[in-house]
Amino acid sequence: MSIEVNNESGIRVDEAELVALSRYVFEQLYIHPQAELSILLVDEPAMEKLHIELMDEPGSTDVLSVPMDELTPGTPDRPTPQGMLGDIAVCPQVAQVQAVDAGHSLQDEMLLLTTHGILHLLGYDHAEPEEKEEMFGLQRQLLSGFTGKDAPAETTQ
């Protein structure tokens, strides 16, 4: 399993915990152990640039996902094939504001956003109410299983 974290944000984040969470999500969703994931932590100007380039939307955002091999969750007897899951960009500065608003730590918000980003890489979305219910329910389940505590329901952006 290749999970890389590159912190260019200037904000201190527990990168080892982001990797451990990613491994946990991979195991829970039967992602091939050799699948690759890149997590990039960026500041607000860099996130705004990515947001414009990828989504054609102005302003910074909390998390962006760029899938590569269009992998989907596997099953116990049929894991996801080996491949490149993709890239997640997370902005700790935006996450900090959201964490304060939600009443939890920056690290808790970073775990939430990382899980959210991985689910997007696996094809989950929240554009429609039924999609949102499925994605956010799975997100809560994964976070609660990893942290051992109740997880927030959703991101604020």
MOUR-V875279 format. One record per residue. N is the residue number from 1. RES is the residue in one small letter. SS is DSSP state (alpha for helix, beta for strand, coil for the rest). NEAR is the number of other C-alpha atoms within 8 Angstrom. D_CENTER is the distance of its C-alpha to the mean C-alpha in Angstrom with 1 decimal. Layout:
N	RES	SS	NEAR	D_CENTER
N	RES	SS	NEAR	D_CENTER
This chain:
1	m	coil	8	16.4
2	s	beta	7	15.4
3	i	beta	10	12.3
4	e	beta	8	13.0
5	v	beta	10	12.0
6	n	beta	8	14.1
7	n	beta	9	14.6
8	e	coil	8	16.7
9	s	coil	10	16.1
10	g	coil	7	19.1
11	i	coil	7	17.4
12	r	coil	4	17.5
13	v	coil	5	14.3
14	d	coil	7	14.5
15	e	alpha	7	13.0
16	a	alpha	6	14.5
17	e	alpha	7	12.7
18	l	alpha	11	9.2
19	v	alpha	11	11.0
20	a	alpha	8	12.6
21	l	alpha	11	9.7
22	s	alpha	12	8.3
23	r	alpha	9	12.0
24	y	alpha	9	12.4
25	v	alpha	10	10.0
26	f	alpha	11	11.8
27	e	alpha	9	15.0
28	q	alpha	8	14.6
29	l	coil	9	13.9
30	y	coil	13	16.5
31	i	coil	14	14.7
32	h	coil	12	17.4
33	p	coil	8	17.7
34	q	coil	8	18.3
35	a	coil	13	15.2
36	e	beta	11	13.7
37	l	beta	12	10.3
38	s	beta	11	10.4
39	i	beta	12	8.3
40	l	beta	12	10.5
41	l	beta	13	11.2
42	v	coil	14	13.7
43	d	coil	12	16.3
44	e	alpha	11	17.1
45	p	alpha	7	19.6
46	a	alpha	8	17.4
47	m	alpha	14	14.6
48	e	alpha	12	17.4
49	k	alpha	9	18.8
50	l	alpha	9	15.7
51	h	alpha	15	15.5
52	i	alpha	11	19.1
53	e	alpha	7	19.0
54	l	alpha	6	16.3
55	m	alpha	7	16.8
56	d	coil	7	20.3
57	e	coil	6	19.5
58	p	coil	7	20.8
59	g	coil	7	19.3
60	s	coil	11	16.2
61	t	coil	12	12.9
62	d	coil	11	9.9
63	v	beta	11	7.0
64	l	beta	10	8.1
65	s	beta	12	7.5
66	v	beta	8	10.7
67	p	beta	11	11.6
68	m	coil	9	14.6
69	d	coil	8	16.5
70	e	coil	9	15.4
71	l	coil	13	14.8
72	t	coil	7	14.7
73	p	coil	10	14.6
74	g	coil	10	17.9
75	t	beta	9	20.5
76	p	coil	6	22.4
77	d	coil	4	25.2
78	r	beta	7	23.3
79	p	coil	11	20.0
80	t	coil	12	17.9
81	p	coil	8	20.0
82	q	coil	9	19.3
83	g	coil	10	17.6
84	m	beta	10	15.0
85	l	beta	14	11.7
86	g	beta	13	10.8
87	d	beta	13	9.3
88	i	beta	15	6.3
89	a	beta	12	8.3
90	v	beta	16	7.8
91	c	coil	15	11.2
92	p	alpha	14	12.3
93	q	alpha	10	15.5
94	v	alpha	11	14.1
95	a	alpha	13	11.9
96	q	alpha	11	15.3
97	v	alpha	8	17.1
98	q	alpha	11	14.8
99	a	alpha	13	15.2
100	v	alpha	10	18.9
101	d	alpha	6	19.1
102	a	alpha	6	17.4
103	g	coil	6	19.6
104	h	coil	8	17.2
105	s	coil	9	16.3
106	l	alpha	11	14.1
107	q	alpha	8	12.7
108	d	alpha	9	12.0
109	e	alpha	13	10.2
110	m	alpha	12	8.1
111	l	alpha	11	7.4
112	l	alpha	13	6.8
113	l	alpha	12	4.5
114	t	alpha	13	2.4
115	t	alpha	14	3.7
116	h	alpha	9	4.0
117	g	alpha	12	2.6
118	i	alpha	11	4.3
119	l	alpha	12	6.6
120	h	alpha	11	7.5
121	l	alpha	15	8.3
122	l	coil	12	10.4
123	g	coil	9	12.2
124	y	coil	9	11.3
125	d	coil	10	12.3
126	h	coil	11	13.8
127	a	coil	6	16.7
128	e	coil	7	19.3
129	p	alpha	7	20.0
130	e	alpha	7	19.9
131	e	alpha	11	16.6
132	k	alpha	11	15.1
133	e	alpha	9	16.9
134	e	alpha	8	15.7
135	m	alpha	12	11.9
136	f	alpha	11	12.0
137	g	alpha	9	14.5
138	l	alpha	8	12.5
139	q	alpha	13	9.5
140	r	alpha	12	12.4
141	q	alpha	9	14.1
142	l	alpha	11	11.4
143	l	alpha	15	10.9
144	s	alpha	11	14.7
145	g	alpha	8	15.5
146	f	alpha	8	13.7
147	t	alpha	6	15.1
148	g	coil	7	18.2
149	k	coil	7	18.2
150	d	coil	7	17.5
151	a	coil	8	14.1
152	p	coil	7	13.9
153	a	coil	8	14.0
154	e	coil	6	11.7
155	t	coil	8	10.6
156	t	coil	4	13.8
157	q	coil	4	13.5
